[in-house]
């Protein structure tokens, strides 16, 4: 089905300092996690991937690294939004209302230690004007 290639074509390359899996490959692993665990929470994906490392490595055709499923992409994303002009208008717990002139307010509702997947990253980009090179 080449889902990873379709996602990579739509989103683009990962941040230049990141090594390992592409966004498409991460999405495929995340979908496998959702289907096998019937859960969509992002935090447990790293542990789940470690338990299934051999199978995932064979399915993806490349080794799974220890840092492929860390939770620091969310922090990178929020910093990138601030760099392109978004400001935190209000914050309550993990929910932030971001504002930028010429754009409708955007609710950024992710926990600080939560990994954000490529599909959600694409949604954020669509509503905020974020581009892959901003990350």
VMD Tcl script that builds the backbone (N, CA, C; Angstrom):
set m [mol new atoms 405]
animate dup $m
set s [atomselect $m all]
$s set {name element resname resid chain x y z} {
  {N N UNK 1 A 0.813 -1.201 0.000}
  {CA C UNK 1 A 0.000 0.000 0.000}
  {C C UNK 1 A 0.855 1.262 0.000}
  {N N UNK 2 A 2.088 1.172 0.458}
  {CA C UNK 2 A 3.023 2.297 0.453}
  {C C UNK 2 A 2.488 3.517 1.206}
  {N N UNK 3 A 1.823 3.275 2.324}
  {CA C UNK 3 A 1.266 4.364 3.125}
  {C C UNK 3 A 2.362 5.311 3.578}
  {N N UNK 4 A 3.495 4.754 3.969}
  {CA C UNK 4 A 4.591 5.610 4.434}
  {C C UNK 4 A 5.058 6.568 3.350}
  {N N UNK 5 A 5.126 6.110 2.112}
  {CA C UNK 5 A 5.565 6.961 1.010}
  {C C UNK 5 A 4.550 8.068 0.720}
  {N N UNK 6 A 3.264 7.731 0.829}
  {CA C UNK 6 A 2.212 8.730 0.609}
  {C C UNK 6 A 2.306 9.834 1.664}
  {N N UNK 7 A 2.474 9.432 2.917}
  {CA C UNK 7 A 2.581 10.402 4.010}
  {C C UNK 7 A 3.843 11.247 3.857}
  {N N UNK 8 A 4.954 10.610 3.528}
  {CA C UNK 8 A 6.202 11.359 3.346}
  {C C UNK 8 A 6.078 12.371 2.217}
  {N N UNK 9 A 5.383 12.002 1.145}
  {CA C UNK 9 A 5.202 12.935 0.027}
  {C C UNK 9 A 4.349 14.132 0.436}
  {N N UNK 10 A 3.360 13.909 1.306}
  {CA C UNK 10 A 2.462 14.978 1.732}
  {C C UNK 10 A 3.096 15.886 2.782}
  {N N UNK 11 A 3.858 15.329 3.709}
  {CA C UNK 11 A 4.403 16.097 4.826}
  {C C UNK 11 A 5.806 16.609 4.539}
  {N N UNK 12 A 6.597 15.832 3.870}
  {CA C UNK 12 A 7.982 16.221 3.620}
  {C C UNK 12 A 8.928 15.542 4.589}
  {N N UNK 13 A 10.154 15.955 4.531}
  {CA C UNK 13 A 11.206 15.336 5.334}
  {C C UNK 13 A 11.112 15.753 6.793}
  {N N UNK 14 A 11.656 14.910 7.650}
  {CA C UNK 14 A 11.724 15.242 9.072}
  {C C UNK 14 A 12.771 16.325 9.271}
  {N N UNK 15 A 12.810 16.876 10.455}
  {CA C UNK 15 A 13.769 17.921 10.815}
  {C C UNK 15 A 15.182 17.454 10.471}
  {N N UNK 16 A 16.001 18.347 9.979}
  {CA C UNK 16 A 17.346 18.010 9.538}
  {C C UNK 16 A 18.233 17.373 10.584}
  {N N UNK 17 A 17.994 17.669 11.854}
  {CA C UNK 17 A 18.808 17.084 12.917}
  {C C UNK 17 A 18.317 15.714 13.352}
  {N N UNK 18 A 17.181 15.314 12.871}
  {CA C UNK 18 A 16.624 14.020 13.264}
  {C C UNK 18 A 17.130 12.924 12.342}
  {N N UNK 19 A 17.438 11.807 12.932}
  {CA C UNK 19 A 17.843 10.642 12.170}
  {C C UNK 19 A 16.853 9.537 12.457}
  {N N UNK 20 A 16.845 8.540 11.610}
  {CA C UNK 20 A 15.970 7.396 11.851}
  {C C UNK 20 A 14.786 7.386 10.922}
  {N N UNK 21 A 13.646 7.022 11.453}
  {CA C UNK 21 A 12.453 6.823 10.641}
  {C C UNK 21 A 11.901 8.126 10.079}
  {N N UNK 22 A 11.280 8.022 8.921}
  {CA C UNK 22 A 10.592 9.162 8.321}
  {C C UNK 22 A 9.241 9.332 9.008}
  {N N UNK 23 A 8.569 10.460 8.736}
  {CA C UNK 23 A 7.230 10.664 9.287}
  {C C UNK 23 A 6.280 9.562 8.818}
  {N N UNK 24 A 6.401 9.141 7.573}
  {CA C UNK 24 A 5.544 8.078 7.048}
  {C C UNK 24 A 5.752 6.769 7.783}
  {N N UNK 25 A 7.002 6.433 8.036}
  {CA C UNK 25 A 7.293 5.209 8.775}
  {C C UNK 25 A 6.788 5.304 10.207}
  {N N UNK 26 A 6.956 6.469 10.835}
  {CA C UNK 26 A 6.423 6.652 12.183}
  {C C UNK 26 A 4.909 6.478 12.200}
  {N N UNK 27 A 4.246 7.007 11.175}
  {CA C UNK 27 A 2.791 6.890 11.092}
  {C C UNK 27 A 2.362 5.438 10.952}
  {N N UNK 28 A 3.082 4.668 10.159}
  {CA C UNK 28 A 2.753 3.250 9.980}
  {C C UNK 28 A 2.889 2.512 11.309}
  {N N UNK 29 A 3.961 2.795 12.035}
  {CA C UNK 29 A 4.145 2.153 13.341}
  {C C UNK 29 A 3.045 2.587 14.306}
  {N N UNK 30 A 2.699 3.867 14.290}
  {CA C UNK 30 A 1.636 4.357 15.170}
  {C C UNK 30 A 0.299 3.690 14.839}
  {N N UNK 31 A 0.005 3.533 13.574}
  {CA C UNK 31 A -1.227 2.844 13.168}
  {C C UNK 31 A -1.207 1.386 13.624}
  {N N UNK 32 A -0.059 0.736 13.512}
  {CA C UNK 32 A 0.057 -0.647 13.983}
  {C C UNK 32 A -0.196 -0.708 15.488}
  {N N UNK 33 A 0.338 0.270 16.212}
  {CA C UNK 33 A 0.108 0.333 17.661}
  {C C UNK 33 A -1.387 0.492 17.972}
  {N N UNK 34 A -2.040 1.422 17.276}
  {CA C UNK 34 A -3.473 1.659 17.511}
  {C C UNK 34 A -4.281 0.392 17.241}
  {N N UNK 35 A -3.998 -0.269 16.140}
  {CA C UNK 35 A -4.750 -1.470 15.773}
  {C C UNK 35 A -4.491 -2.631 16.727}
  {N N UNK 36 A -3.261 -2.771 17.192}
  {CA C UNK 36 A -2.955 -3.904 18.067}
  {C C UNK 36 A -3.365 -3.669 19.518}
  {N N UNK 37 A -3.334 -2.418 19.960}
  {CA C UNK 37 A -3.624 -2.115 21.366}
  {C C UNK 37 A -5.005 -1.500 21.584}
  {N N UNK 38 A -5.684 -1.125 20.504}
  {CA C UNK 38 A -6.994 -0.454 20.591}
  {C C UNK 38 A -6.915 0.796 21.470}
  {N N UNK 39 A -5.810 1.510 21.355}
  {CA C UNK 39 A -5.585 2.738 22.106}
  {C C UNK 39 A -4.906 3.727 21.183}
  {N N UNK 40 A -5.124 5.008 21.426}
  {CA C UNK 40 A -4.488 6.023 20.609}
  {C C UNK 40 A -3.537 6.916 21.401}
  {N N UNK 41 A -3.299 6.591 22.665}
  {CA C UNK 41 A -2.395 7.402 23.474}
  {C C UNK 41 A -0.985 7.308 22.921}
  {N N UNK 42 A -0.287 8.418 22.925}
  {CA C UNK 42 A 1.024 8.467 22.290}
  {C C UNK 42 A 2.171 8.054 23.206}
  {N N UNK 43 A 2.061 8.309 24.493}
  {CA C UNK 43 A 3.167 8.027 25.402}
  {C C UNK 43 A 3.622 6.571 25.401}
  {N N UNK 44 A 2.710 5.579 25.382}
  {CA C UNK 44 A 3.154 4.183 25.458}
  {C C UNK 44 A 3.745 3.624 24.167}
  {N N UNK 45 A 3.731 4.375 23.080}
  {CA C UNK 45 A 4.188 3.845 21.798}
  {C C UNK 45 A 5.667 3.457 21.861}
  {N N UNK 46 A 6.467 4.245 22.532}
  {CA C UNK 46 A 7.910 3.958 22.616}
  {C C UNK 46 A 8.165 2.598 23.256}
  {N N UNK 47 A 7.501 2.324 24.362}
  {CA C UNK 47 A 7.665 1.038 25.044}
  {C C UNK 47 A 7.134 -0.110 24.180}
  {N N UNK 48 A 5.978 0.108 23.546}
  {CA C UNK 48 A 5.389 -0.909 22.674}
  {C C UNK 48 A 6.322 -1.222 21.503}
  {N N UNK 49 A 6.896 -0.199 20.894}
  {CA C UNK 49 A 7.805 -0.397 19.764}
  {C C UNK 49 A 9.045 -1.173 20.194}
  {N N UNK 50 A 9.529 -0.907 21.389}
  {CA C UNK 50 A 10.695 -1.639 21.887}
  {C C UNK 50 A 10.381 -3.127 22.036}
  {N N UNK 51 A 9.179 -3.447 22.473}
  {CA C UNK 51 A 8.768 -4.850 22.619}
  {C C UNK 51 A 8.620 -5.547 21.271}
  {N N UNK 52 A 8.328 -4.782 20.231}
  {CA C UNK 52 A 8.098 -5.337 18.900}
  {C C UNK 52 A 9.198 -4.934 17.914}
  {N N UNK 53 A 10.375 -4.650 18.444}
  {CA C UNK 53 A 11.458 -4.100 17.644}
  {C C UNK 53 A 11.836 -4.995 16.460}
  {N N UNK 54 A 11.969 -6.275 16.671}
  {CA C UNK 54 A 12.375 -7.173 15.593}
  {C C UNK 54 A 11.338 -7.204 14.469}
  {N N UNK 55 A 10.084 -7.321 14.817}
  {CA C UNK 55 A 9.010 -7.352 13.827}
  {C C UNK 55 A 8.927 -6.029 13.054}
  {N N UNK 56 A 9.011 -4.918 13.767}
  {CA C UNK 56 A 8.935 -3.609 13.124}
  {C C UNK 56 A 10.137 -3.352 12.218}
  {N N UNK 57 A 11.308 -3.787 12.650}
  {CA C UNK 57 A 12.507 -3.634 11.836}
  {C C UNK 57 A 12.354 -4.394 10.520}
  {N N UNK 58 A 11.834 -5.602 10.580}
  {CA C UNK 58 A 11.627 -6.383 9.359}
  {C C UNK 58 A 10.544 -5.764 8.482}
  {N N UNK 59 A 9.478 -5.284 9.079}
  {CA C UNK 59 A 8.372 -4.705 8.306}
  {C C UNK 59 A 8.793 -3.409 7.613}
  {N N UNK 60 A 9.612 -2.598 8.280}
  {CA C UNK 60 A 10.027 -1.309 7.726}
  {C C UNK 60 A 11.272 -1.407 6.853}
  {N N UNK 61 A 11.989 -2.512 6.997}
  {CA C UNK 61 A 13.200 -2.679 6.199}
  {C C UNK 61 A 14.375 -1.867 6.702}
  {N N UNK 62 A 14.283 -1.387 7.921}
  {CA C UNK 62 A 15.405 -0.674 8.533}
  {C C UNK 62 A 15.288 -0.776 10.040}
  {N N UNK 63 A 16.413 -0.671 10.747}
  {CA C UNK 63 A 16.376 -0.815 12.208}
  {C C UNK 63 A 15.578 0.292 12.892}
  {N N UNK 64 A 14.949 -0.065 13.977}
  {CA C UNK 64 A 14.228 0.883 14.819}
  {C C UNK 64 A 15.211 1.359 15.882}
  {N N UNK 65 A 15.412 2.665 15.973}
  {CA C UNK 65 A 16.330 3.215 16.963}
  {C C UNK 65 A 15.632 3.542 18.270}
  {N N UNK 66 A 16.425 3.670 19.317}
  {CA C UNK 66 A 15.877 3.977 20.637}
  {C C UNK 66 A 15.231 5.357 20.679}
  {N N UNK 67 A 15.647 6.264 19.798}
  {CA C UNK 67 A 15.118 7.628 19.821}
  {C C UNK 67 A 14.032 7.879 18.777}
  {N N UNK 68 A 13.595 6.850 18.082}
  {CA C UNK 68 A 12.578 7.038 17.045}
  {C C UNK 68 A 11.205 7.404 17.606}
  {N N UNK 69 A 10.944 7.127 18.849}
  {CA C UNK 69 A 9.611 7.363 19.414}
  {C C UNK 69 A 9.660 8.183 20.692}
  {N N UNK 70 A 10.567 9.154 20.749}
  {CA C UNK 70 A 10.655 10.019 21.927}
  {C C UNK 70 A 9.549 11.075 21.892}
  {N N UNK 71 A 9.369 11.754 23.005}
  {CA C UNK 71 A 8.285 12.734 23.118}
  {C C UNK 71 A 8.739 14.168 22.857}
  {N N UNK 72 A 9.929 14.366 22.338}
  {CA C UNK 72 A 10.424 15.730 22.158}
  {C C UNK 72 A 9.941 16.410 20.882}
  {N N UNK 73 A 9.255 15.701 20.006}
  {CA C UNK 73 A 8.736 16.356 18.796}
  {C C UNK 73 A 7.670 17.388 19.123}
  {N N UNK 74 A 6.908 17.162 20.165}
  {CA C UNK 74 A 5.890 18.131 20.562}
  {C C UNK 74 A 6.537 19.450 20.956}
  {N N UNK 75 A 7.595 19.395 21.721}
  {CA C UNK 75 A 8.295 20.617 22.110}
  {C C UNK 75 A 8.868 21.328 20.883}
  {N N UNK 76 A 9.426 20.562 19.949}
  {CA C UNK 76 A 9.932 21.153 18.698}
  {C C UNK 76 A 8.811 21.859 17.946}
  {N N UNK 77 A 7.643 21.238 17.912}
  {CA C UNK 77 A 6.502 21.805 17.194}
  {C C UNK 77 A 6.062 23.127 17.816}
  {N N UNK 78 A 5.911 23.175 19.127}
  {CA C UNK 78 A 5.480 24.398 19.795}
  {C C UNK 78 A 6.499 25.521 19.586}
  {N N UNK 79 A 7.780 25.211 19.663}
  {CA C UNK 79 A 8.822 26.213 19.408}
  {C C UNK 79 A 8.737 26.724 17.973}
  {N N UNK 80 A 8.495 25.831 17.039}
  {CA C UNK 80 A 8.389 26.233 15.626}
  {C C UNK 80 A 7.200 27.166 15.420}
  {N N UNK 81 A 6.082 26.890 16.080}
  {CA C UNK 81 A 4.910 27.763 15.966}
  {C C UNK 81 A 5.217 29.161 16.503}
  {N N UNK 82 A 5.914 29.231 17.613}
  {CA C UNK 82 A 6.287 30.531 18.166}
  {C C UNK 82 A 7.240 31.271 17.229}
  {N N UNK 83 A 8.131 30.547 16.575}
  {CA C UNK 83 A 9.090 31.176 15.663}
  {C C UNK 83 A 8.419 31.780 14.437}
  {N N UNK 84 A 7.276 31.237 14.025}
  {CA C UNK 84 A 6.609 31.800 12.846}
  {C C UNK 84 A 5.509 32.783 13.231}
  {N N UNK 85 A 5.486 33.214 14.495}
  {CA C UNK 85 A 4.607 34.305 14.880}
  {C C UNK 85 A 3.432 33.975 15.780}
  {N N UNK 86 A 3.246 32.720 16.152}
  {CA C UNK 86 A 2.145 32.363 17.059}
  {C C UNK 86 A 2.546 32.690 18.490}
  {N N UNK 87 A 1.597 33.205 19.256}
  {CA C UNK 87 A 1.827 33.518 20.663}
  {C C UNK 87 A 0.782 32.824 21.515}
  {N N UNK 88 A 1.164 32.495 22.747}
  {CA C UNK 88 A 0.222 31.876 23.664}
  {C C UNK 88 A -0.678 32.961 24.232}
  {N N UNK 89 A -1.949 32.886 23.883}
  {CA C UNK 89 A -2.937 33.873 24.315}
  {C C UNK 89 A -3.416 33.548 25.735}
  {N N UNK 90 A -3.746 32.284 25.953}
  {CA C UNK 90 A -4.165 31.795 27.266}
  {C C UNK 90 A -3.680 30.362 27.426}
  {N N UNK 91 A -3.472 29.966 28.677}
  {CA C UNK 91 A -3.079 28.587 28.944}
  {C C UNK 91 A -3.777 28.097 30.201}
  {N N UNK 92 A -4.303 26.902 30.110}
  {CA C UNK 92 A -4.914 26.244 31.259}
  {C C UNK 92 A -4.474 24.792 31.197}
  {N N UNK 93 A -3.660 24.391 32.150}
  {CA C UNK 93 A -3.105 23.042 32.172}
  {C C UNK 93 A -2.325 22.819 30.881}
  {N N UNK 94 A -2.641 21.749 30.148}
  {CA C UNK 94 A -1.910 21.460 28.912}
  {C C UNK 94 A -2.548 22.096 27.685}
  {N N UNK 95 A -3.649 22.820 27.869}
  {CA C UNK 95 A -4.336 23.460 26.745}
  {C C UNK 95 A -3.858 24.904 26.595}
  {N N UNK 96 A -3.389 25.217 25.397}
  {CA C UNK 96 A -2.954 26.574 25.098}
  {C C UNK 96 A -3.800 27.105 23.950}
  {N N UNK 97 A -4.219 28.333 24.056}
  {CA C UNK 97 A -4.868 28.984 22.923}
  {C C UNK 97 A -3.807 29.876 22.298}
  {N N UNK 98 A -3.483 29.549 21.057}
  {CA C UNK 98 A -2.464 30.294 20.340}
  {C C UNK 98 A -3.124 31.282 19.398}
  {N N UNK 99 A -2.515 32.439 19.242}
  {CA C UNK 99 A -3.061 33.437 18.322}
  {C C UNK 99 A -1.946 33.977 17.445}
  {N N UNK 100 A -2.360 34.391 16.241}
  {CA C UNK 100 A -1.445 34.981 15.272}
  {C C UNK 100 A -2.267 35.904 14.388}
  {N N UNK 101 A -1.805 37.122 14.152}
  {CA C UNK 101 A -2.560 38.045 13.304}
  {C C UNK 101 A -2.863 37.434 11.934}
  {N N UNK 102 A -4.128 37.562 11.521}
  {CA C UNK 102 A -4.548 37.057 10.224}
  {C C UNK 102 A -4.970 35.599 10.223}
  {N N UNK 103 A -4.921 34.947 11.367}
  {CA C UNK 103 A -5.299 33.540 11.482}
  {C C UNK 103 A -6.312 33.390 12.622}
  {N N UNK 104 A -7.238 32.425 12.500}
  {CA C UNK 104 A -8.107 32.150 13.652}
  {C C UNK 104 A -7.285 31.535 14.787}
  {N N UNK 105 A -7.724 31.754 16.015}
  {CA C UNK 105 A -7.034 31.152 17.158}
  {C C UNK 105 A -6.960 29.645 16.983}
  {N N UNK 106 A -5.894 29.059 17.525}
  {CA C UNK 106 A -5.693 27.620 17.423}
  {C C UNK 106 A -5.527 27.057 18.823}
  {N N UNK 107 A -6.270 26.002 19.137}
  {CA C UNK 107 A -6.157 25.348 20.447}
  {C C UNK 107 A -5.107 24.252 20.334}
  {N N UNK 108 A -4.042 24.418 21.078}
  {CA C UNK 108 A -2.936 23.462 21.114}
  {C C UNK 108 A -3.097 22.686 22.407}
  {N N UNK 109 A -3.666 21.487 22.327}
  {CA C UNK 109 A -4.051 20.737 23.523}
  {C C UNK 109 A -3.303 19.414 23.614}
  {N N UNK 110 A -2.018 19.505 23.845}
  {CA C UNK 110 A -1.203 18.314 23.990}
  {C C UNK 110 A -0.430 18.424 25.289}
  {N N UNK 111 A -0.264 17.298 25.968}
  {CA C UNK 111 A 0.544 17.280 27.178}
  {C C UNK 111 A 2.009 17.450 26.792}
  {N N UNK 112 A 2.785 18.062 27.666}
  {CA C UNK 112 A 4.180 18.348 27.356}
  {C C UNK 112 A 4.994 17.092 27.041}
  {N N UNK 113 A 4.664 15.983 27.625}
  {CA C UNK 113 A 5.434 14.757 27.396}
  {C C UNK 113 A 4.769 13.833 26.381}
  {N N UNK 114 A 3.860 14.353 25.589}
  {CA C UNK 114 A 3.116 13.532 24.639}
  {C C UNK 114 A 3.741 13.614 23.257}
  {N N UNK 115 A 3.968 12.470 22.656}
  {CA C UNK 115 A 4.495 12.405 21.286}
  {C C UNK 115 A 3.366 12.738 20.317}
  {N N UNK 116 A 3.669 13.527 19.314}
  {CA C UNK 116 A 2.664 13.893 18.318}
  {C C UNK 116 A 3.017 13.196 17.010}
  {N N UNK 117 A 2.037 12.558 16.438}
  {CA C UNK 117 A 2.261 11.797 15.223}
  {C C UNK 117 A 2.160 12.639 13.964}
  {N N UNK 118 A 2.552 12.071 12.837}
  {CA C UNK 118 A 2.578 12.813 11.583}
  {C C UNK 118 A 1.211 13.293 11.108}
  {N N UNK 119 A 0.176 12.522 11.350}
  {CA C UNK 119 A -1.161 12.935 10.915}
  {C C UNK 119 A -1.600 14.182 11.673}
  {N N UNK 120 A -1.397 14.176 12.987}
  {CA C UNK 120 A -1.767 15.339 13.776}
  {C C UNK 120 A -0.867 16.520 13.424}
  {N N UNK 121 A 0.401 16.255 13.163}
  {CA C UNK 121 A 1.310 17.316 12.754}
  {C C UNK 121 A 0.813 17.974 11.468}
  {N N UNK 122 A 0.309 17.164 10.544}
  {CA C UNK 122 A -0.237 17.712 9.294}
  {C C UNK 122 A -1.461 18.574 9.564}
  {N N UNK 123 A -2.305 18.173 10.512}
  {CA C UNK 123 A -3.488 18.972 10.865}
  {C C UNK 123 A -3.082 20.309 11.468}
  {N N UNK 124 A -2.091 20.272 12.361}
  {CA C UNK 124 A -1.608 21.507 12.968}
  {C C UNK 124 A -1.066 22.417 11.881}
  {N N UNK 125 A -0.285 21.861 10.961}
  {CA C UNK 125 A 0.302 22.652 9.880}
  {C C UNK 125 A -0.778 23.308 9.025}
  {N N UNK 126 A -1.831 22.586 8.732}
  {CA C UNK 126 A -2.905 23.116 7.895}
  {C C UNK 126 A -3.587 24.316 8.549}
  {N N UNK 127 A -3.747 24.265 9.851}
  {CA C UNK 127 A -4.475 25.327 10.553}
  {C C UNK 127 A -3.582 26.467 11.042}
  {N N UNK 128 A -2.255 26.291 10.953}
  {CA C UNK 128 A -1.361 27.302 11.486}
  {C C UNK 128 A -0.372 27.874 10.472}
  {N N UNK 129 A -0.274 27.263 9.310}
  {CA C UNK 129 A 0.677 27.733 8.317}
  {C C UNK 129 A 2.088 27.229 8.551}
  {N N UNK 130 A 2.238 26.257 9.425}
  {CA C UNK 130 A 3.541 25.678 9.726}
  {C C UNK 130 A 4.017 24.827 8.550}
  {N N UNK 131 A 5.286 24.928 8.215}
  {CA C UNK 131 A 5.884 24.143 7.133}
  {C C UNK 131 A 6.957 23.223 7.721}
  {N N UNK 132 A 7.256 22.085 7.059}
  {CA C UNK 132 A 8.280 21.187 7.593}
  {C C UNK 132 A 9.612 21.856 7.874}
  {N N UNK 133 A 9.992 22.852 7.060}
  {CA C UNK 133 A 11.268 23.524 7.285}
  {C C UNK 133 A 11.256 24.396 8.538}
  {N N UNK 134 A 10.058 24.659 9.111}
  {CA C UNK 134 A 9.967 25.439 10.344}
  {C C UNK 134 A 10.334 24.601 11.566}
  {N N UNK 135 A 10.296 23.299 11.430}
  {CA C UNK 135 A 10.594 22.412 12.570}
  {C C UNK 135 A 12.077 22.200 12.735}
}
mol reanalyze $m
mol bondsrecalc $m
mol representation Tube
mol addrep $m
